[in-house]
């Protein structure tokens, strides 16, 4: 078996946004949000189920997952692999927009339902050492959650370093699956006996993907690699420029102190010709 990387936006949406396999998303949400007893989600409606986008449309496509449970509460789930800056503010904007869109202007505010925002990020956001962080609106004086309609959960994959034999909870297993599924060629025994995990691995199995889906998946992987290479190239170029500027600055100081061209060349590794040019600019 060859498994796709669930951190890929398309793969994440296909695995967790399949309307015919909503038990996968239910299991994930109950595990991450620690829903138990009467809070436990038993059914959910996907408001924007998975549809494979055309490559031409990718720039305008947000591959998030939106769902509603039996209590009318909304859930926004997304995978964010790159830190594009101001991600926390974007999360606030996106969640508040989903909250406001529940009613039209002038409608009774009592009909507004809670919105849960869950984001899996492939980078570090907060100082906390914990992989999962939950953010609520808390009364500073009493510590009570008087305003309950917004809840944010962030899963920082880089902080999760548990091994297979260390996975204790379903939350552990879901995070491990998202981070490591593409490294396996068989479904690990720790996952095989739980229906939702087995289904998730089966969806992630490339053999179950259509040709056009794989083309878009490969395109997104290639695009991501190109962006990473472009960033690393630009960073290396900038670093080189900074180092060269520092060396030239040091060489100019040595010229002012009366060092010979040969001594400056030996210390800075600049050529005699370069040092001579620097002398002319003094």
Secondary structure as GFF3:
##gff-version 3
##sequence-region A 1 282
A	DSSP	alpha_helix	9	16	.	.	.	ID=ss1
A	DSSP	three_ten_helix	19	21	.	.	.	ID=ss2
A	DSSP	alpha_helix	22	32	.	.	.	ID=ss3
A	DSSP	three_ten_helix	37	39	.	.	.	ID=ss4
A	DSSP	beta_strand	44	46	.	.	.	ID=ss5
A	DSSP	three_ten_helix	55	60	.	.	.	ID=ss6
A	DSSP	beta_strand	65	69	.	.	.	ID=ss7
A	DSSP	beta_strand	74	80	.	.	.	ID=ss8
A	DSSP	alpha_helix	87	100	.	.	.	ID=ss9
A	DSSP	three_ten_helix	109	111	.	.	.	ID=ss10
A	DSSP	beta_strand	115	121	.	.	.	ID=ss11
A	DSSP	beta_strand	132	137	.	.	.	ID=ss12
A	DSSP	beta_strand	147	156	.	.	.	ID=ss13
A	DSSP	three_ten_helix	157	159	.	.	.	ID=ss14
A	DSSP	three_ten_helix	164	166	.	.	.	ID=ss15
A	DSSP	alpha_helix	170	180	.	.	.	ID=ss16
A	DSSP	three_ten_helix	181	183	.	.	.	ID=ss17
A	DSSP	alpha_helix	189	192	.	.	.	ID=ss18
A	DSSP	alpha_helix	195	204	.	.	.	ID=ss19
A	DSSP	three_ten_helix	206	208	.	.	.	ID=ss20
A	DSSP	alpha_helix	211	256	.	.	.	ID=ss21
A	DSSP	alpha_helix	261	268	.	.	.	ID=ss22
A	DSSP	alpha_helix	272	281	.	.	.	ID=ss23
###
